[in-house]
Structure formats: C-alpha cells, structure tokens
Amino acid sequence: MTSWMTRALFGAALVLTAGAGGAQTTSDNLVATKTAWSVFADTNPKECWGVSKPKESVNTRDGKPVSVKRSDVLLFVTFRPGQPGGETSFTGGYAFADKSNVDVTIDGKTFEMTTKGEWAWVATAEDDAKLMAALQKGSEATLTAHSGKGTQTKDTFSLSGFTAAMAEAASRCK
C-alpha cells in the first residue's frame, strides 16, 4: 500500500495544479484525463489509478464554518494486475480522528471508509465493489470526515468522467 501512495501523492500534487474545471496536468505518469478525473500509471510495481480533487469543501466546528489548513484532498481508485476490481481510498489533507470513519454519500446511499492517519479506505473488497458501482452511477460523491482537532469536513467530488477514467485505469493494469 505504501508504494502506490507515494506515487499517488506525487501525481496528486500535479493534479492540484490543474484549473478548477478538472483534474488535468502534464506528467510522465499521467496517461488520460476524463473530465473531473485523471488517470495515472506506473510500471514498477505496475499500478494504475484514477484521482480527483473535490469541487467543493466545507469545514465546520461546532456547526459553524471555519477556515482550516489542509494538505491535498483527493479521492483515488487504484488497480493492480491480478487483483479484481479497484481499491478506493481517500486522503482528507489532515489526520483523521482516532477510530473515526469517513462517510461517502452518493444519491442518498452512504458507504463507510475506515481511517488511519491521513488515509481512509473501504474495509472489504465486497464493500469496495458496492461503492464502485454507486460511484459509476452517481453524479457526485460527498465525503464527510472528522479531524483529530474536532473539525468536520465535507468534500464533494464530481463523478463526471469517473466511469471512463476507471475503465482506462483498469485496462492499463490487467
């Protein structure tokens, strides 16, 4: 898990230089851009991932909007040869509260991600498959999380281009 995270963060830093219209940039690892989603691929080890930044972020504490400093906020789906489906993960740009979860809401249905440090992921491959199906059908996903400092964050991601980006990433990592 660590190897792809390092590359993903490198790629993600490049994604953040994109304009507000979507995740796009130039990079040796960038292989495609599908509306709000960028696709990256690496060869050693072979991994491919789709990544997007939120179109909107709202930070609150005690129900009131607050300004907070966060590093990269990104939603990923990673594919590896020989592994069925993709692995969904999220970095909220801060350390999540201990023993907290990230709620992913798509079209009124909520999915749960487990947290550790600054990362969150779906606990089982079966739940990941259900989340992926919802991401492919939805128009936006809202991820709600809590920081160790008591801030609630709501990050909304466009799912425009998601299905095409995941097809591209999966096909590159067969």
Residue pairs with C-beta under 8 A, 6 or more apart in sequence:
3 45
3 47
4 42
4 45
4 47
4 49
4 78
4 80
5 119
7 29
7 40
7 42
7 47
8 40
8 49
8 51
8 74
8 76
8 78
9 72
9 91
10 29
11 27
11 29
11 30
11 38
11 40
11 49
11 51
12 51
12 53
12 72
12 74
12 76
12 91
13 72
14 25
14 26
14 27
14 30
15 23
15 24
15 25
15 38
15 51
15 52
15 53
15 74
16 53
16 72
17 25
18 24
18 25
18 38
18 53
22 33
22 35
22 36
22 37
22 38
22 52
22 158
22 161
23 33
23 36
23 37
23 38
23 51
23 52
23 53
24 30
24 33
24 38
25 38
27 40
29 40
29 41
29 42
30 38
30 39
30 40
31 39
31 40
31 41
31 48
31 168
31 172
32 38
32 39
32 165
32 168
33 39
33 161
34 50
34 161
34 162
34 164
34 165
34 168
35 158
35 160
35 161
35 164
36 52
36 55
36 157
36 158
36 159
36 160
36 161
36 162
37 50
37 51
37 52
37 160
37 161
37 162
37 164
37 165
38 50
38 51
38 52
38 165
39 48
39 49
39 50
39 165
39 168
39 169
39 172
40 48
40 49
40 50
40 51
40 169
41 47
41 48
41 49
41 169
41 172
41 173
42 48
45 80
46 80
46 81
46 173
47 78
47 79
47 80
47 173
48 78
48 79
48 80
48 169
48 170
48 172
48 173
49 76
49 77
49 78
49 79
49 169
50 76
50 77
50 86
50 162
50 165
50 166
50 168
50 169
51 74
51 75
51 76
52 74
52 75
52 157
52 158
52 162
53 72
53 73
53 74
53 75
53 157
54 73
54 75
54 143
54 155
54 156
54 157
55 140
55 156
55 157
55 158
56 155
56 156
57 70
57 73
57 153
57 154
57 155
57 156
58 65
58 153
58 154
59 65
59 66
59 67
59 68
59 70
59 151
59 152
59 153
60 66
60 151
60 152
60 154
61 150
61 151
61 152
62 150
66 151
68 94
68 147
68 149
68 151
68 153
70 92
70 93
70 94
70 153
71 91
71 93
71 94
71 118
72 91
72 93
73 91
73 92
73 93
73 153
73 155
74 90
74 91
75 88
75 89
75 90
75 141
75 143
75 155
75 157
76 88
76 89
76 90
76 91
77 86
77 87
77 88
77 89
77 132
77 135
77 166
77 169
78 86
78 87
78 89
78 169
79 85
79 86
79 87
79 169
79 170
79 172
79 173
80 87
80 173
81 173
81 174
84 125
85 125
85 128
85 129
85 132
86 128
86 132
86 166
86 169
86 170
87 121
87 122
87 128
88 113
88 121
88 122
88 128
88 131
88 132
88 135
89 113
89 119
89 120
89 121
90 102
90 104
90 113
90 119
90 120
90 121
90 143
90 145
91 118
91 119
91 120
92 102
92 118
92 120
92 143
92 145
92 147
92 153
92 155
93 118
94 118
94 147
94 148
94 149
94 151
94 153
95 117
95 118
95 147
95 148
96 102
96 115
96 116
96 117
96 118
96 120
96 145
96 146
96 147
96 148
97 115
97 146
97 147
97 148
97 150
98 148
100 115
100 145
100 146
101 112
101 113
101 114
101 115
101 120
101 145
102 112
102 113
102 115
102 120
102 143
102 144
102 145
103 110
103 111
103 112
103 113
103 143
103 144
103 145
104 110
104 111
104 112
104 113
104 131
104 141
104 142
104 143
105 111
105 141
105 142
105 143
105 144
106 134
106 135
106 137
106 138
106 140
106 141
106 142
106 159
107 134
107 137
107 138
107 139
109 134
111 122
111 127
111 130
111 131
111 134
112 122
112 123
112 127
113 120
113 121
113 122
113 123
113 143
114 120
114 121
114 122
114 123
115 145
120 145
122 128
122 131
132 166
135 141
135 159
135 162
135 166
136 159
136 162
136 163
136 166
138 159
139 158
139 159
139 160
140 156
140 157
140 158
140 159
141 156
141 157
141 159
142 154
142 155
142 156
142 157
143 153
143 154
143 155
143 156
143 157
144 152
144 153
144 154
145 152
145 153
145 155
146 152
146 153
147 153
